[in-house]
Amino acid sequence: MKKLNLICVVRPKRKVREIKNTNVKIEDLVNRDYNGITNNIIATDVSYIKAPNDINENHVYLSVAIHHKTKKILN
């Protein structure tokens, strides 16, 4: 290969995937009545945002609460 100036490209190794336990049973608190009057469902998620230079930490948190039936953001 050196005589012919050939280059072999080696693929990077794949990362080992985490094995997750999918056999977990969780109680159904909503009772599958997503748009009913009886359930007042609020969903939330936390996002990490890279912090500006004037903050000592590496990131800041952003959490938004959304009402499931009206799809509006709550204050």
OpenMM code with the backbone's topology and positions (N, CA, C; nanometers):
from openmm import Vec3, app, unit

residues = "MET LYS LYS LEU ASN LEU ILE CYS VAL VAL ARG PRO LYS ARG LYS VAL ARG GLU ILE LYS ASN THR ASN VAL LYS ILE GLU ASP LEU VAL ASN ARG ASP TYR ASN GLY ILE THR ASN ASN ILE ILE ALA THR ASP VAL SER TYR ILE LYS ALA PRO ASN ASP ILE ASN GLU ASN HIS VAL TYR LEU SER VAL ALA ILE HIS HIS LYS THR LYS LYS ILE LEU ASN".split()
positions = [
    Vec3(0.0817, -0.1176, 0.0000),
    Vec3(0.0000, 0.0000, 0.0000),
    Vec3(0.0869, 0.1251, 0.0000),
    Vec3(0.2020, 0.1197, 0.0688),
    Vec3(0.2901, 0.2371, 0.0691),
    Vec3(0.3480, 0.2624, -0.0692),
    Vec3(0.3804, 0.1555, -0.1400),
    Vec3(0.4378, 0.1727, -0.2736),
    Vec3(0.3382, 0.2373, -0.3696),
    Vec3(0.2106, 0.2055, -0.3532),
    Vec3(0.1080, 0.2589, -0.4419),
    Vec3(0.0406, 0.3850, -0.3864),
    Vec3(0.0887, 0.4337, -0.2710),
    Vec3(0.0331, 0.5523, -0.2055),
    Vec3(-0.1167, 0.5377, -0.1770),
    Vec3(-0.1547, 0.4205, -0.1279),
    Vec3(-0.2934, 0.3957, -0.0916),
    Vec3(-0.3132, 0.4219, 0.0567),
    Vec3(-0.4278, 0.4799, 0.0898),
    Vec3(-0.4590, 0.5117, 0.2291),
    Vec3(-0.5850, 0.4357, 0.2681),
    Vec3(-0.5809, 0.3724, 0.3818),
    Vec3(-0.6962, 0.2990, 0.4334),
    Vec3(-0.7642, 0.3848, 0.5392),
    Vec3(-0.8918, 0.4137, 0.5185),
    Vec3(-0.9682, 0.4909, 0.6148),
    Vec3(-1.0346, 0.3940, 0.7121),
    Vec3(-1.0101, 0.4128, 0.8413),
    Vec3(-1.0647, 0.3257, 0.9442),
    Vec3(-1.1841, 0.3957, 1.0075),
    Vec3(-1.2962, 0.3260, 1.0133),
    Vec3(-1.4156, 0.3825, 1.0747),
    Vec3(-1.3988, 0.3879, 1.2261),
    Vec3(-1.4514, 0.4927, 1.2897),
    Vec3(-1.4452, 0.4958, 1.4370),
    Vec3(-1.5388, 0.3909, 1.4967),
    Vec3(-1.5029, 0.3384, 1.6130),
    Vec3(-1.5839, 0.2368, 1.6787),
    Vec3(-1.7139, 0.2984, 1.7275),
    Vec3(-1.8204, 0.2202, 1.7233),
    Vec3(-1.9500, 0.2672, 1.7709),
    Vec3(-1.9528, 0.2660, 1.9228),
    Vec3(-2.0278, 0.3609, 1.9782),
    Vec3(-2.0419, 0.3670, 2.1230),
    Vec3(-2.1322, 0.2540, 2.1696),
    Vec3(-2.1057, 0.2049, 2.2896),
    Vec3(-2.1884, 0.1010, 2.3479),
    Vec3(-2.3159, 0.1667, 2.3990),
    Vec3(-2.4305, 0.1141, 2.3580),
    Vec3(-2.5579, 0.1729, 2.3985),
    Vec3(-2.5973, 0.1230, 2.5368),
    Vec3(-2.6627, 0.2110, 2.6095),
    Vec3(-2.7083, 0.1778, 2.7440),
    Vec3(-2.8315, 0.0872, 2.7355),
    Vec3(-2.8307, -0.0176, 2.8149),
    Vec3(-2.9448, -0.1092, 2.8187),
    Vec3(-3.0438, -0.0540, 2.9202),
    Vec3(-3.1672, -0.0271, 2.8754),
    Vec3(-3.2684, 0.0310, 2.9622),
    Vec3(-3.3700, -0.0743, 3.0027),
    Vec3(-3.4203, -0.0590, 3.1228),
    Vec3(-3.5206, -0.1505, 3.1742),
    Vec3(-3.6570, -0.1043, 3.1230),
    Vec3(-3.7181, -0.1793, 3.0310),
    Vec3(-3.8467, -0.1421, 2.9739),
    Vec3(-3.9624, -0.2181, 3.0370),
    Vec3(-3.9358, -0.2955, 3.1397),
    Vec3(-4.0394, -0.3745, 3.2049),
    Vec3(-4.0961, -0.3054, 3.3282),
    Vec3(-4.0808, -0.1750, 3.3397),
    Vec3(-4.1271, -0.1008, 3.4560),
    Vec3(-4.2763, -0.0716, 3.4413),
    Vec3(-4.3527, -0.0988, 3.5438),
    Vec3(-4.4961, -0.0692, 3.5453),
    Vec3(-4.5196, 0.0516, 3.6352),
    Vec3(-4.5844, 0.1544, 3.5808),
    Vec3(-4.6109, 0.2776, 3.6549),
    Vec3(-4.7623, 0.2970, 3.6613),
    Vec3(-4.8101, 0.3442, 3.7739),
    Vec3(-4.9523, 0.3659, 3.7934),
    Vec3(-5.0035, 0.4729, 3.6969),
    Vec3(-5.1183, 0.4504, 3.6353),
    Vec3(-5.1788, 0.5435, 3.5408),
    Vec3(-5.2571, 0.6488, 3.6187),
    Vec3(-5.1949, 0.7643, 3.6443),
    Vec3(-5.2585, 0.8695, 3.7224),
    Vec3(-5.3632, 0.9457, 3.6417),
    Vec3(-5.3527, 0.9457, 3.5099),
    Vec3(-5.4426, 1.0217, 3.4240),
    Vec3(-5.5682, 0.9425, 3.3921),
    Vec3(-5.5636, 0.8120, 3.4053),
    Vec3(-5.6745, 0.7219, 3.3723),
    Vec3(-5.7199, 0.7371, 3.2278),
    Vec3(-5.6272, 0.7715, 3.1406),
    Vec3(-5.6486, 0.7837, 2.9957),
    Vec3(-5.7600, 0.8800, 2.9574),
    Vec3(-5.7893, 0.9765, 3.0441),
    Vec3(-5.8878, 1.0811, 3.0153),
    Vec3(-5.8092, 1.2101, 2.9948),
    Vec3(-5.7426, 1.2226, 2.8800),
    Vec3(-5.6511, 1.3331, 2.8572),
    Vec3(-5.7218, 1.4668, 2.8395),
    Vec3(-5.8392, 1.4689, 2.7795),
    Vec3(-5.9088, 1.5946, 2.7534),
    Vec3(-6.0334, 1.6115, 2.8396),
    Vec3(-6.0509, 1.5297, 2.9394),
    Vec3(-6.1685, 1.5373, 3.0243),
    Vec3(-6.1597, 1.6499, 3.1251),
    Vec3(-6.2719, 1.6762, 3.1890),
    Vec3(-6.2786, 1.7831, 3.2884),
    Vec3(-6.2149, 1.7387, 3.4194),
    Vec3(-6.2165, 1.6093, 3.4466),
    Vec3(-6.1693, 1.5595, 3.5760),
    Vec3(-6.0184, 1.5721, 3.5923),
    Vec3(-5.9435, 1.5709, 3.4839),
    Vec3(-5.7979, 1.5741, 3.4935),
    Vec3(-5.7435, 1.7104, 3.4532),
    Vec3(-5.6635, 1.7670, 3.5378),
    Vec3(-5.5960, 1.8924, 3.5103),
    Vec3(-5.4474, 1.8592, 3.4939),
    Vec3(-5.4060, 1.8245, 3.3727),
    Vec3(-5.2717, 1.7736, 3.3476),
    Vec3(-5.1803, 1.8884, 3.3072),
    Vec3(-5.0659, 1.8956, 3.3737),
    Vec3(-4.9638, 1.9950, 3.3408),
    Vec3(-4.8353, 1.9189, 3.3125),
    Vec3(-4.7761, 1.9440, 3.1950),
    Vec3(-4.6517, 1.8772, 3.1557),
    Vec3(-4.5371, 1.9774, 3.1650),
    Vec3(-4.4186, 1.9280, 3.1963),
    Vec3(-4.3012, 2.0148, 3.2049),
    Vec3(-4.1778, 1.9398, 3.1568),
    Vec3(-4.0761, 2.0144, 3.1207),
    Vec3(-3.9489, 1.9584, 3.0787),
    Vec3(-3.8395, 2.0566, 3.1169),
    Vec3(-3.7231, 2.0060, 3.1486),
    Vec3(-3.6103, 2.0910, 3.1854),
    Vec3(-3.5080, 2.0853, 3.0730),
    Vec3(-3.4652, 2.2024, 3.0265),
    Vec3(-3.3631, 2.2111, 2.9221),
    Vec3(-3.2399, 2.2795, 2.9783),
    Vec3(-3.1245, 2.2370, 2.9309),
    Vec3(-2.9984, 2.2978, 2.9710),
    Vec3(-2.9523, 2.3896, 2.8591),
    Vec3(-2.9190, 2.5134, 2.8929),
    Vec3(-2.8751, 2.6115, 2.7952),
    Vec3(-2.7354, 2.6564, 2.8352),
    Vec3(-2.6470, 2.6670, 2.7371),
    Vec3(-2.5114, 2.7124, 2.7648),
    Vec3(-2.5172, 2.8529, 2.8221),
    Vec3(-2.4473, 2.8734, 2.9327),
    Vec3(-2.4534, 3.0000, 3.0044),
    Vec3(-2.3718, 3.1078, 2.9339),
    Vec3(-2.4168, 3.2335, 2.9452),
    Vec3(-2.3355, 3.3438, 2.8926),
    Vec3(-2.2055, 3.3574, 2.9713),
    Vec3(-2.1162, 3.4362, 2.9219),
    Vec3(-1.9837, 3.4492, 2.9832),
    Vec3(-1.9874, 3.5140, 3.1215),
    Vec3(-2.0899, 3.5949, 3.1523),
    Vec3(-2.0935, 3.6644, 3.2807),
    Vec3(-2.1465, 3.5776, 3.3959),
    Vec3(-2.1831, 3.4510, 3.3701),
    Vec3(-2.2307, 3.3593, 3.4736),
    Vec3(-2.1217, 3.2568, 3.5020),
    Vec3(-2.0995, 3.2273, 3.6297),
    Vec3(-1.9915, 3.1375, 3.6694),
    Vec3(-2.0176, 2.9916, 3.6327),
    Vec3(-2.1438, 2.9505, 3.6255),
    Vec3(-2.1773, 2.8113, 3.5960),
    Vec3(-2.1604, 2.7828, 3.4467),
    Vec3(-2.1568, 2.6526, 3.4100),
    Vec3(-2.1422, 2.6130, 3.2702),
    Vec3(-2.2722, 2.6228, 3.1930),
    Vec3(-2.3859, 2.6116, 3.2626),
    Vec3(-2.5145, 2.6138, 3.1947),
    Vec3(-2.6203, 2.6690, 3.2890),
    Vec3(-2.7336, 2.7071, 3.2305),
    Vec3(-2.8495, 2.7510, 3.3076),
    Vec3(-2.9662, 2.6586, 3.2716),
    Vec3(-3.0677, 2.6565, 3.3559),
    Vec3(-3.1819, 2.5692, 3.3366),
    Vec3(-3.3016, 2.6494, 3.2862),
    Vec3(-3.3814, 2.5879, 3.1990),
    Vec3(-3.5061, 2.6453, 3.1523),
    Vec3(-3.6144, 2.5398, 3.1676),
    Vec3(-3.7205, 2.5732, 3.2412),
    Vec3(-3.8310, 2.4810, 3.2602),
    Vec3(-3.9603, 2.5529, 3.2257),
    Vec3(-4.0430, 2.4903, 3.1425),
    Vec3(-4.1691, 2.5485, 3.0994),
    Vec3(-4.2812, 2.4514, 3.1351),
    Vec3(-4.3899, 2.5042, 3.1927),
    Vec3(-4.5066, 2.4225, 3.2262),
    Vec3(-4.6154, 2.4492, 3.1227),
    Vec3(-4.6701, 2.3418, 3.0636),
    Vec3(-4.7720, 2.3532, 2.9596),
    Vec3(-4.8971, 2.2795, 3.0058),
    Vec3(-5.0123, 2.3466, 2.9946),
    Vec3(-5.1400, 2.2839, 3.0264),
    Vec3(-5.1761, 2.1890, 2.9127),
    Vec3(-5.2054, 2.0639, 2.9452),
    Vec3(-5.2224, 1.9602, 2.8434),
    Vec3(-5.3458, 1.9819, 2.7565),
    Vec3(-5.4547, 2.0300, 2.8138),
    Vec3(-5.5783, 2.0437, 2.7375),
    Vec3(-5.5759, 2.1670, 2.6472),
    Vec3(-5.5312, 2.2818, 2.6992),
    Vec3(-5.5336, 2.4058, 2.6210),
    Vec3(-5.4048, 2.4289, 2.5444),
    Vec3(-5.2990, 2.3551, 2.5751),
    Vec3(-5.1676, 2.3682, 2.5104),
    Vec3(-5.1081, 2.5084, 2.5278),
    Vec3(-5.1401, 2.5736, 2.6388),
    Vec3(-5.0867, 2.7070, 2.6671),
    Vec3(-4.9824, 2.6980, 2.7763),
    Vec3(-4.8869, 2.7892, 2.7710),
    Vec3(-4.7812, 2.7954, 2.8715),
    Vec3(-4.8344, 2.8649, 2.9949),
    Vec3(-4.8110, 2.8060, 3.1115),
    Vec3(-4.8571, 2.8628, 3.2378),
    Vec3(-4.7514, 2.9550, 3.2970),
    Vec3(-4.7952, 3.0590, 3.3665),
    Vec3(-4.6995, 3.1508, 3.4312),
    Vec3(-4.6639, 3.0957, 3.5663),
] * unit.nanometer
topology = app.Topology()
chain = topology.addChain("A")
for resn in residues:
    res = topology.addResidue(resn, chain)
    for name in ("N", "CA", "C"):
        topology.addAtom(name, app.Element.getBySymbol(name[0]), res)
